[in-house]
Amino acid sequence: MIMKMYNKLLTQKPIFLGILMLAFVFACSSNDDGGDNGGGDPAAPTIAISGETSAIAKAGETFSVDLTLNAPAGNKELVVYFNNGVLETITLDADDATSFTYNTRTVPADATEGQEFEYEFALADDLDRDSDRVAFTVGATIYDTVDVGGESLFSVDAPDDGLIVDGTSITLAKNRDYLITNRLIFQSGSSLTIEEGVTVYMKKQEDLAIDPLTGLKAEAGSSISIQGTATDPVVITSSGVLTGNAAPSDWKDFELNTVTDATLRYVRAEYAFTGFRVVKVEDANNTLEYLQSYKAGGDKGGLEFNNGSVNAKYLVSTNSAEHGFRLSGTYAGKLQFGIAVMSERVNLDDNPFQLRIRDKSTTIVSNFTVIGPGKDIAEVNGFRVNTPNTTGKVYNSIVAGFENGVQIDNKVRIADEDLATSLTVLAYSYIFDVTKASTDLRKVAETDPVPLHLDPFFGYLDGSDAFQNPFSNNVTGLTDAGMSAADQGSLPLYTPTLETIAGIGVNDFIPDATVTAKDNHDPSTVDDFFTSVTFVGAVENEAGDWTVGWVKNPDGTIR
């Protein structure tokens, strides 16, 4: 039977030969050791970049790229691409070389800070086959580097007088670290751009009698764009951070003065005298949001708004030596979602207030959370309104953790029983965990040393001794303090019963759950600048915590 099949195959020679050839190919391929592409040729070439795929080089200087080569058929040439076109081809002398350093190009002399140039590389082998391309990005810088505390920083080159004049633009490129050694003043026609992830180190002033205070100031006609993100904020801090001796007031401030073209988003100022000073800035064409001042040391506060009418949202002051927020002069802007945290009393020479409205300010504030170091810490204060011409209004806010929650000074004008007509307002808010809810220093006349009754923000007893709460705050009743008007001094005649908020305490401004304002008050009904919300405080709950990723806690950790 077998012989018959064999004889039959012999009579069908083409079929027989085909089978033999297939068997031969199969045998060859089964013995292949991977040195070719399955068709008898060596494997195609590959190329890779050794180490980082990007570098920073100064304008006018050469840069180098270390490449790893793999061409089993032998090296022929390196193909360099730029702007998607072939820039040059380089013949590779060593047929079996496994590495090559490309270092024949320079960054253009007229390159600007942060400008990027992308090159691509491919390897051709002796069979005229090209590898896939690999990309390498060169970022240009115009600044020299300097070492501070073991860190390499780009030193910003500026005139000795710090004046940045008309026609001059300064850009600090994303994710780089810079050093500024004097105070830069941006005059009309100049511009400053700081990109996401930048850290600016202000030279720490070791001898204030000799060195000028470093800082940034933008004047009328300048253009300012400083835009970080929640994950890559812009940080302006002290060089003392790198040398281990950073302290409040190491540098002066970031000041916007009469500017009309400024955008600041996700910016943190650390160890300044005043974190942010906003002076005579109107609302048009300016955007201020997501700003934090961390450990400011001066008497102007972490964030100062003086005169002008610019509006702002998402603001944080952490451990300012004196005021967290100082709203002064004729400031008439609106602020929403603000946090002032004072974890300890750092200034023993003055009584700090974390939200202070003064002078002739007519500001309107909503959704602030003002947290103190605890009611047992002496001479720390939450909210203060002072001088007769102040008519600030505060809504949907929280004050907690102070010896004195609220202080009303001098002849501040309040309509005792009518929220709608009151010139000064604290309404739909929560004040608790305080030794004194309020110190009311208003007097009937300059010659009368006796203060009025507990300020009406905390309610009052009407002619029938019925409790009234016209400002809809967290007061549920009043208890007679048991002292005569003659003996009370600056103490109130009545003690208010105050509702509290779970989760709010020292260093903690996130409530355990959403707390709705009395009467479901929505600040957008007061002014359409305000975001429409009905909760109290700056942060509704943990899920809505807008400080995550960019705000620094009192202990220096990032939230």
GIHUMO-V921344 format. One record per residue. RES is the residue in one letter. SS is DSSP state (2 for helix, 1 for strand, 0 for the rest). PSI is psi in degrees with one decimal (999 if undefined). OMEGA is omega in degrees with one decimal (NA if undefined). Layout:
RES,SS,PSI,OMEGA ; RES,SS,PSI,OMEGA
This chain:
M,0,-44.0,179.4 ; I,2,-41.8,179.4 ; M,2,-37.9,177.7 ; K,2,-43.9,179.8 ; M,2,-41.0,-179.8 ; Y,2,-44.4,179.1 ; N,2,-35.4,179.9 ; K,2,-42.2,178.2 ; L,2,-37.7,179.8 ; L,2,-32.6,179.2 ; T,0,-11.4,179.1 ; Q,0,68.1,-171.6 ; K,2,-43.6,-179.6 ; P,2,-42.6,-179.8 ; I,2,-42.2,-177.7 ; F,2,-45.8,179.8 ; L,2,-36.7,177.8 ; G,2,-42.2,179.8 ; I,2,-41.3,179.2 ; L,2,-40.3,-179.5 ; M,2,-42.1,177.7 ; L,2,-40.7,179.2 ; A,2,-38.7,180.0 ; F,2,-45.3,179.4 ; V,2,-42.7,-179.5 ; F,2,-42.1,-179.6 ; A,2,-40.0,179.5 ; C,2,-43.3,-177.9 ; S,2,-31.0,-179.6 ; S,2,-20.9,178.7 ; N,0,4.7,-177.3 ; D,0,134.4,-179.3 ; D,0,13.2,177.5 ; G,0,4.4,-177.0 ; G,0,0.5,176.3 ; D,1,-173.1,-174.7 ; N,0,19.4,-179.6 ; G,0,-8.5,179.8 ; G,0,10.9,178.7 ; G,0,-18.0,179.7 ; D,0,152.5,173.7 ; P,1,159.7,-178.5 ; A,0,154.4,179.7 ; A,0,155.1,-178.0 ; P,0,154.0,173.6 ; T,1,158.2,179.4 ; I,1,146.5,179.3 ; A,1,158.1,176.3 ; I,1,130.5,178.3 ; S,0,117.2,178.4 ; G,0,-144.3,-175.2 ; E,0,147.8,179.8 ; T,0,13.5,176.7 ; S,1,162.0,178.5 ; A,1,161.2,175.5 ; I,1,131.5,179.8 ; A,1,148.2,-179.1 ; K,1,145.7,178.3 ; A,0,131.0,-180.0 ; G,0,-5.3,-178.1 ; E,0,156.0,179.5 ; T,1,159.7,174.3 ; F,0,163.2,-178.9 ; S,0,150.2,178.4 ; V,1,123.3,177.5 ; D,1,124.3,-174.5 ; L,1,144.5,174.1 ; T,1,127.0,-174.8 ; L,1,145.2,176.2 ; N,1,100.7,-179.1 ; A,0,92.0,-179.3 ; P,0,-29.0,178.5 ; A,0,-0.4,-179.6 ; G,0,141.8,179.3 ; N,1,139.9,173.6 ; K,1,-60.4,-177.8 ; E,1,156.6,173.7 ; L,1,127.9,179.2 ; V,1,124.0,-178.2 ; V,1,128.1,-179.4 ; Y,1,146.6,175.0 ; F,1,131.0,-176.2 ; N,0,39.2,177.0 ; N,0,7.5,176.0 ; G,1,160.7,179.5 ; V,1,121.7,178.4 ; L,1,-44.1,179.4 ; E,1,160.1,171.3 ; T,1,140.3,-176.5 ; I,1,119.3,178.0 ; T,1,130.3,-179.0 ; L,0,113.3,-174.6 ; D,0,-39.8,-177.5 ; A,0,112.4,-175.0 ; D,0,-29.3,-176.5 ; D,0,17.6,-179.8 ; A,0,140.5,179.9 ; T,0,0.8,178.5 ; S,1,157.2,179.1 ; F,1,137.2,176.3 ; T,1,120.3,179.0 ; Y,1,115.7,-174.5 ; N,0,40.6,-177.1 ; T,0,3.3,-176.3 ; R,0,152.8,176.2 ; T,1,155.1,172.4 ; V,0,133.9,-179.5 ; P,0,139.4,-176.9 ; A,0,-24.9,-178.7 ; D,0,14.0,179.2 ; A,0,147.8,179.2 ; T,0,161.4,-179.3 ; E,0,124.1,177.6 ; G,0,-7.5,178.7 ; Q,0,137.8,-175.0 ; E,1,143.6,178.4 ; F,1,124.7,-176.1 ; E,1,125.1,176.8 ; Y,1,151.0,174.1 ; E,1,149.6,-176.6 ; F,1,140.1,174.2 ; A,1,150.3,179.8 ; L,1,127.3,175.5 ; A,1,137.1,179.9 ; D,1,-178.5,-175.7 ; D,0,-9.6,174.5 ; L,0,14.2,179.1 ; D,0,35.7,174.6 ; R,0,138.2,-179.1 ; D,1,142.4,173.4 ; S,0,169.5,167.6 ; D,0,154.8,-179.7 ; R,0,150.1,170.1 ; V,1,144.5,-173.8 ; A,1,146.6,176.3 ; F,1,128.0,-177.3 ; T,1,130.1,176.1 ; V,1,121.0,175.6 ; G,1,132.2,-176.4 ; A,1,146.7,169.3 ; T,1,151.2,177.8 ; I,0,3.7,-174.3 ; Y,0,148.9,171.0 ; D,0,163.0,177.7 ; T,1,155.0,177.9 ; V,1,146.4,-179.2 ; D,1,127.1,175.0 ; V,1,114.3,178.9 ; G,0,31.5,179.7 ; G,0,-0.1,179.0 ; E,1,138.5,178.7 ; S,1,121.6,-178.6 ; L,1,149.0,171.4 ; F,1,121.3,-176.2 ; S,1,115.8,-176.8 ; V,0,121.2,-178.3 ; D,0,118.1,-178.2 ; A,0,157.7,178.0 ; P,0,153.4,-179.9 ; D,0,-34.7,-179.5 ; D,0,-5.8,176.9 ; G,0,1.7,-176.0 ; L,1,118.4,175.9 ; I,1,108.3,-165.3 ; V,0,173.3,179.1 ; D,0,131.4,178.1 ; G,0,-3.1,-178.7 ; T,0,131.9,177.9 ; S,1,135.7,174.9 ; I,1,127.9,177.0 ; T,1,132.0,173.1 ; L,1,114.7,-167.0 ; A,0,152.4,-171.4 ; K,0,141.4,173.9 ; N,0,26.8,175.5 ; R,0,160.5,180.0 ; D,1,132.5,-175.1 ; Y,1,157.5,174.1 ; L,1,131.4,173.9 ; I,1,130.3,-172.0 ; T,0,-0.7,175.2 ; N,0,-175.0,179.5 ; R,1,119.9,-179.6 ; L,1,126.5,-178.9 ; I,1,111.6,-177.6 ; F,1,113.4,-176.9 ; Q,0,174.4,-177.7 ; S,0,132.9,178.7 ; G,0,-4.9,177.6 ; S,0,169.7,-179.7 ; S,1,153.6,175.6 ; L,1,128.6,175.4 ; T,1,125.4,174.9 ; I,1,124.5,-173.9 ; E,0,170.8,-174.5 ; E,0,146.1,175.5 ; G,0,1.7,-179.3 ; V,0,138.4,168.0 ; T,1,123.5,178.2 ; V,1,119.9,177.5 ; Y,1,118.0,174.6 ; M,1,131.5,-179.2 ; K,0,124.5,178.8 ; K,0,133.8,-177.2 ; Q,0,100.2,-178.7 ; E,0,-33.9,-179.3 ; D,0,96.5,-175.2 ; L,0,-17.9,179.9 ; A,0,-19.0,-176.2 ; I,0,-51.7,-174.3 ; D,0,138.6,172.9 ; P,0,149.2,178.0 ; L,0,131.1,177.8 ; T,0,162.5,178.8 ; G,1,-173.2,179.0 ; L,1,135.9,176.5 ; K,1,129.6,177.1 ; A,1,125.9,-177.8 ; E,0,174.2,-178.1 ; A,0,135.5,177.4 ; G,0,-8.5,176.4 ; S,0,162.8,-179.6 ; S,1,125.3,-174.3 ; I,1,125.6,176.0 ; S,1,108.3,178.8 ; I,1,105.2,-170.9 ; Q,1,102.9,171.3 ; G,0,-167.3,175.1 ; T,0,174.2,179.9 ; A,0,-27.7,178.9 ; T,0,-19.7,178.7 ; D,0,72.1,-179.2 ; P,0,163.5,168.8 ; V,1,129.7,-178.4 ; V,1,126.5,175.2 ; I,1,115.6,-169.4 ; T,1,-175.8,-179.1 ; S,1,144.1,173.6 ; S,0,-16.1,175.8 ; G,2,-19.3,174.9 ; V,2,-35.3,-177.7 ; L,2,-23.7,-179.7 ; T,2,2.1,173.5 ; G,0,16.3,-179.1 ; N,0,36.4,177.7 ; A,0,143.6,-179.0 ; A,0,155.6,176.0 ; P,0,144.6,179.6 ; S,0,21.8,174.6 ; D,0,-28.3,177.0 ; W,1,171.0,-167.5 ; K,1,-77.6,-175.5 ; D,1,172.4,165.7 ; F,1,113.8,-174.2 ; E,1,128.9,168.4 ; L,1,120.7,-175.2 ; N,1,109.7,177.5 ; T,0,24.2,179.8 ; V,0,154.0,178.6 ; T,0,7.3,-179.7 ; D,0,74.0,-178.2 ; A,1,131.7,173.7 ; T,1,118.1,176.8 ; L,1,121.1,179.1 ; R,1,131.6,179.4 ; Y,1,66.0,179.4 ; V,1,131.7,176.9 ; R,1,124.8,178.1 ; A,1,122.7,-174.5 ; E,1,140.3,170.9 ; Y,0,30.0,176.8 ; A,1,170.4,168.0 ; F,1,-51.2,169.6 ; T,1,126.8,-177.2 ; G,1,-60.1,179.9 ; F,1,125.6,172.8 ; R,1,122.4,-179.3 ; V,1,105.3,-169.4 ; V,1,123.2,175.5 ; K,0,40.9,179.6 ; V,0,124.3,178.6 ; E,0,172.7,-171.4 ; D,0,-30.2,-172.7 ; A,0,131.4,172.2 ; N,0,17.6,177.0 ; N,1,136.5,179.0 ; T,1,118.0,179.3 ; L,1,113.6,178.5 ; E,1,151.1,-177.7 ; Y,1,65.6,179.0 ; L,1,137.4,174.2 ; Q,1,133.5,167.3 ; S,1,127.5,-176.3 ; Y,1,116.8,175.9 ; K,0,55.2,171.4 ; A,0,144.5,-172.9 ; G,0,-5.5,-171.9 ; G,0,178.4,-176.2 ; D,0,-4.6,179.0 ; K,0,-12.6,176.2 ; G,0,176.3,177.0 ; G,0,-46.3,175.9 ; L,1,121.7,179.6 ; E,1,127.2,172.4 ; F,1,111.8,-174.4 ; N,1,118.1,-176.7 ; N,0,-179.2,179.6 ; G,0,-175.7,-176.2 ; S,0,20.3,-177.8 ; V,0,142.5,177.3 ; N,0,156.7,-179.2 ; A,1,155.0,178.6 ; K,1,157.3,174.9 ; Y,1,75.2,-173.7 ; L,1,142.2,-177.4 ; V,1,132.8,170.3 ; S,1,124.7,-176.3 ; T,1,119.1,175.3 ; N,0,49.0,169.8 ; S,0,144.0,-177.4 ; A,0,-35.1,178.7 ; E,0,-101.3,-175.3 ; H,0,139.6,170.7 ; G,0,-53.1,176.0 ; F,1,129.7,178.7 ; R,1,110.0,-176.6 ; L,1,110.0,-165.5 ; S,1,-178.2,-177.3 ; G,0,-133.4,178.6 ; T,0,28.7,-176.0 ; Y,0,126.3,-174.9 ; A,0,20.1,-179.9 ; G,0,-179.3,-179.5 ; K,1,139.4,-178.4 ; L,1,137.8,177.4 ; Q,1,146.9,179.9 ; F,1,73.3,178.9 ; G,1,143.7,-179.9 ; I,1,128.7,171.1 ; A,1,119.1,-179.7 ; V,1,124.5,174.5 ; M,0,101.3,-174.6 ; S,0,-18.2,177.8 ; E,0,158.4,177.3 ; R,0,110.9,-174.3 ; V,0,-13.6,-180.0 ; N,0,111.8,-176.3 ; L,0,-1.0,-175.8 ; D,0,-7.8,-176.1 ; D,0,165.5,176.8 ; N,0,102.5,-175.6 ; P,1,145.3,174.3 ; F,1,132.4,-174.4 ; Q,1,-18.2,171.2 ; L,1,106.6,-175.1 ; R,1,123.3,176.5 ; I,1,123.5,-170.9 ; R,0,-178.3,179.1 ; D,0,-126.1,-179.2 ; K,0,27.3,-177.3 ; S,0,137.2,175.9 ; T,0,33.6,-176.8 ; T,0,156.0,171.1 ; I,1,126.2,-174.7 ; V,1,138.5,176.6 ; S,1,149.1,175.3 ; N,1,53.6,171.8 ; F,1,148.0,171.0 ; T,1,117.8,-174.2 ; V,1,111.1,-171.0 ; I,1,128.0,179.2 ; G,0,-178.5,-176.9 ; P,0,1.6,-178.4 ; G,0,146.2,-173.7 ; K,0,-13.9,-180.0 ; D,0,-5.0,176.9 ; I,0,120.7,-172.5 ; A,0,147.0,170.2 ; E,0,46.0,168.0 ; V,1,142.1,-168.3 ; N,1,149.0,-178.2 ; G,1,-80.4,-171.0 ; F,1,131.7,-179.1 ; R,1,134.0,171.7 ; V,1,125.4,-179.0 ; N,0,160.1,-176.0 ; T,0,143.8,-172.7 ; P,0,-26.9,-173.8 ; N,0,0.5,178.5 ; T,0,131.8,178.1 ; T,0,46.9,-179.7 ; G,0,154.2,-179.7 ; K,1,133.8,-177.9 ; V,1,130.4,-178.5 ; Y,1,154.9,169.3 ; N,0,44.8,-174.5 ; S,0,171.5,-178.1 ; I,1,133.4,172.5 ; V,1,123.5,-177.0 ; A,1,148.9,172.7 ; G,1,36.2,-179.2 ; F,1,154.8,170.0 ; E,1,-42.7,179.9 ; N,1,117.5,-176.5 ; G,1,-50.8,-175.0 ; V,1,136.3,175.3 ; Q,1,125.3,177.9 ; I,1,119.7,-171.6 ; D,0,159.6,166.9 ; N,0,-128.7,-177.5 ; K,0,38.7,177.8 ; V,0,132.8,-171.6 ; R,0,118.5,178.5 ; I,0,129.8,171.2 ; A,0,109.3,-165.6 ; D,0,-30.2,-170.3 ; E,0,8.4,-172.7 ; D,0,104.6,178.5 ; L,0,-39.9,-174.5 ; A,0,-31.6,-175.6 ; T,0,-2.5,-177.6 ; S,0,134.8,179.0 ; L,0,-33.3,177.1 ; T,0,136.9,-170.8 ; V,1,137.8,162.0 ; L,1,105.8,-168.8 ; A,1,156.0,177.6 ; Y,0,38.2,-172.5 ; S,0,169.2,-179.6 ; Y,1,125.0,174.1 ; I,1,121.2,-177.0 ; F,1,177.1,-175.7 ; D,1,51.6,-179.7 ; V,1,149.3,174.8 ; T,1,-45.3,174.7 ; K,1,122.2,178.1 ; A,1,-38.7,-175.8 ; S,1,141.6,167.0 ; T,1,112.8,-175.6 ; D,1,104.4,-176.2 ; L,0,9.6,177.2 ; R,0,144.5,-177.9 ; K,1,149.6,178.2 ; V,0,-39.1,177.6 ; A,0,160.8,-179.0 ; E,0,-29.2,-178.2 ; T,0,-4.1,-177.0 ; D,0,112.4,-176.6 ; P,0,-5.2,-174.6 ; V,0,120.6,177.8 ; P,1,165.2,174.3 ; L,0,-178.8,176.7 ; H,0,174.0,177.6 ; L,0,133.2,-172.0 ; D,0,150.7,-171.0 ; P,2,-10.5,174.7 ; F,2,-22.3,-179.4 ; F,2,18.4,176.5 ; G,0,176.8,-180.0 ; Y,1,167.5,175.7 ; L,1,126.2,-178.5 ; D,0,-172.7,-177.1 ; G,0,-21.0,178.6 ; S,0,15.3,-177.4 ; D,0,24.6,175.5 ; A,0,136.5,-178.5 ; F,1,131.5,177.2 ; Q,1,138.9,-178.7 ; N,0,70.1,-170.8 ; P,0,-21.9,-178.1 ; F,0,5.4,172.9 ; S,0,42.6,174.9 ; N,0,-172.6,-172.6 ; N,0,38.5,-179.5 ; V,1,127.3,-179.4 ; T,1,-7.6,178.4 ; G,1,170.2,179.0 ; L,1,139.9,176.5 ; T,1,132.3,179.1 ; D,1,126.8,-178.7 ; A,0,-11.4,174.1 ; G,0,32.6,177.0 ; M,0,154.7,-179.2 ; S,0,160.0,177.9 ; A,2,-33.0,-178.7 ; A,2,-28.3,-176.9 ; D,2,-13.7,-168.8 ; Q,2,-25.5,-174.8 ; G,0,-124.8,179.5 ; S,0,6.5,-179.9 ; L,0,147.9,179.8 ; P,0,153.1,177.4 ; L,0,-20.6,-176.0 ; Y,1,150.7,176.2 ; T,1,123.3,-178.5 ; P,1,148.1,170.1 ; T,1,122.9,-169.2 ; L,1,131.8,171.1 ; E,0,148.9,179.7 ; T,0,174.4,178.5 ; I,0,120.8,179.5 ; A,0,135.2,178.2 ; G,0,-21.1,179.6 ; I,0,125.1,179.6 ; G,1,-168.4,-178.6 ; V,0,126.5,-179.9 ; N,0,6.0,-175.8 ; D,1,113.4,-178.7 ; F,0,13.2,179.8 ; I,0,116.1,177.9 ; P,0,155.3,178.3 ; D,0,-28.5,179.4 ; A,0,163.3,179.4 ; T,0,133.1,175.1 ; V,0,118.7,-177.1 ; T,1,138.7,178.4 ; A,0,153.4,176.0 ; K,2,142.0,179.5 ; D,2,19.5,-178.3 ; N,2,41.4,-173.8 ; H,0,132.7,179.6 ; D,0,114.5,-176.5 ; P,2,-19.5,178.1 ; S,2,-15.5,174.8 ; T,2,-16.0,176.0 ; V,0,-43.3,179.0 ; D,0,139.0,-175.6 ; D,0,-3.5,170.9 ; F,0,-35.2,-173.2 ; F,0,138.6,172.5 ; T,0,138.8,-177.7 ; S,0,105.3,176.1 ; V,0,163.7,176.5 ; T,0,4.4,179.2 ; F,1,163.3,175.9 ; V,0,153.3,178.7 ; G,0,172.8,-175.9 ; A,0,-29.3,-177.2 ; V,0,126.6,-174.9 ; E,0,-47.1,-178.0 ; N,0,-178.2,-176.5 ; E,2,-38.7,-179.5 ; A,2,-26.4,-178.4 ; G,2,23.6,-176.3 ; D,0,102.4,-177.9 ; W,0,1.4,179.6 ; T,0,-8.7,-173.8 ; V,0,132.6,172.5 ; G,0,-18.4,-175.6 ; W,0,-18.4,-179.4 ; V,0,137.6,179.9 ; K,1,132.3,176.3 ; N,0,164.5,177.9 ; P,0,-31.2,-179.4 ; D,0,2.0,176.5 ; G,0,-6.6,176.9 ; T,0,157.5,178.0 ; I,1,137.1,-177.8 ; R,0,999,NA
